């Protein structure tokens, strides 16, 4: 009898772990060309929705009221190994509401059937599109393009701000990964470490 109960509890626990969830994120960009990355996981095939709220505002999946006025977002969806699956600029009305000031429908609301596995989605300001797969980067990567739109400005030249709100719906888990140093930063760090090692060897010889 006890064994049956333990098996039932174990199965219930497994089912709970596999249960799909809706996960909300909020944050702010510092630079025009910032890219926010999210990782998410599916335990089984699922219809996933990727939804922004910050351009026109609204209530996200966590029940938070999001203010209007954020930048015009675009998204890119990738497999775990960085192969681009899809990209969306605007969801258009009526999939997303119109901003009360600009009357533009510039939030994203993308739904896609995905197999079980791990995925990556990014949001960035229009028109910093992905150049292909994740390793190819984005159109306005680099320090030189930090102000490529002269601030947070939409396609109609309306001034916005850097806040964003993003929902990932019907997934098993989602997270913002730790910052990964850019290749140039890694090269500088490696050179510095090598220099320190050389200096120590010279000191030891002296």
N, C-alpha and C positions, 0 to 999 in steps of 0.2 A: 504493500500500500504506500509506504514511504517512498519507494523507488519510483512508483508511478507519479507521485506528486512532484518528485525532483525532476523527472523527465518533462512533465508538463510545465514546470517553472522554467526549465532550461529552454524549452521551445518558445515559451512566452517571451523570455529575455531575448532570444534570437530575433523573434518577430519585431520586438520593440526596437532593437538595434537597426533593423532593416527598414523601419518606417520612414517614409518620406517626410520632409519638413520644408517650411518656408523660412528663409533666413534673410535678414535685413542688415544693411551696412550704411553708414553715413561717414562723411569726411569732407576735407577741403583740399583743393589744389593750391599750390604756391605759385607755380609757373604755368603759362599757357600750354606748354607741351608735356605736362605731367601725364603719366599713364598709370592708372590704378589697375592692379591685377588681382584676380580672385581665383582660387582653386576650388573645384567642387567635385563630389563623388556621387556616383549612382550605383546602388547595389544590384539593380536590375533595370531593364529598359524602361524609360520614362519620358513623358512629355514635359520638358523643362521650359519655364518662362523666365526671361531675363528682362527686368523692368526698372527704368529710372523714374524718379519722382521730382527731381530738383529743378527742372526747367519751369514747368507750370505749377509745381507744388501739388500737394494732396496728402493722403493718408497711406503710409506704406504697410507692408504685411505685418509689421510689429505693432501697428496701431499708433505710430508716431505721426504727428502732423508735420509735414515738411513744407517749409516756406518756398514760395516761388522765387525766381530770380537767379537760379544757378545757370552755369554755362550750358551751351547746346551740346549734349553728349552724343557720342557714337560708340558702338561696341564692336568688338571682334571676338569670335569664339574659336577656340583651338582645341585639338586633341591633347592628351597628356604629353605627347612627344613634340608638340608645337606645330602641328599641321593645321593650317587654317581651314575651318569648316564653313564659316559664314561671317558676314559683316552686316551691320545695319546702321544707317544714318538716322532717319526719322521713321517713327511708326506711323505718323500721320493720323489725322482725325478720322473716325471717332475712337480709334484704339487708344489714344491718349488725349487728354483734354487740351484745349487751347490755353495759352498763357493769357491772363486777363489784361495784360498791358499790350503785348505784341500781337495777340491773336494768332500766334504761330503754334503749331503742334510739333514740337521738336524733341520731346522725350522719346526714349526707345522702349519698345514693348515687343520682344522677340520670342517666339515660341518654336521649339524644335524637338522632334522625336530623337532621342539619343539612346544608344546601347549602354549597357552596364560598363562602368569604367571611370576613369579620372579625366577631368577637363579643366581648361583654363579659359577665363573670359576677361577681357580688359575693357575699361571705359577710358575715353579721352575726349578732349574738346574738338569739335568740328574745326577744321577739316584735316586733323592729324590721323589719317587712315593708316592701317597696317600696310606694309609693302609686300605682303604675301604671308609666308609662314612666320612664326614668332621670332625665329632667329634672324629674319630679314629686317626686323625693326619696324619703325614707324616713320612716316614721311617727314616729320619735323623733330627727329631725335637730335640731341646734342645741345650744349650750352648756347651755341649761336642762335638757336631758335626758341629760347625760353620766352620770348616776347613776340612770337610770330604773328599773333593777331592783335598786337598792341593792347594786350590785356584780355580779359574775358569778354568777348564781343561775339554776338551771333551772326548768322548769315545776312540779317537785315541791318547790321551795324548798331544793334541795340546793346548798350552796356549791361553786362551781367556780373556775377561774382563767382568765386571759386568753389562754392559748396556743391556737394553731390549727395544723392541718396539712391541706393541700388538694392533691388530685391532679386534673390535667386530662389525660384519657387519649384517645389516638388523634387528636392534632392535629399540625399542622406546626410551630407555634411558639406560645409563651405567655410572657407577661411581666407583671410588676407595673408599671403606668405611673408616671411621675413624678407627684409631688403636684401637684394643680391648686388654686391658691388659691380659696377661697370667694368668691362675688360681693361680699360685704360687705368682705372683705379687699382685693379689687381696687379697690373704690370708695375705701377709705381711702388706698390707695397712690396712686391717681390724684389725689386731693385734695392729698395731700402733695407730689407732683411739681409740680402746678399752683402750689401755694403757694411752692415753691422758685423756680419760674420767675418769678413775680411779684416776689419779693424781689430777685432778681438784676436785673430790669429797673429797679426803683426805685433800686437801688444805682448802676446805670450812669448814670441820669439825674442823681443827686446828684453 
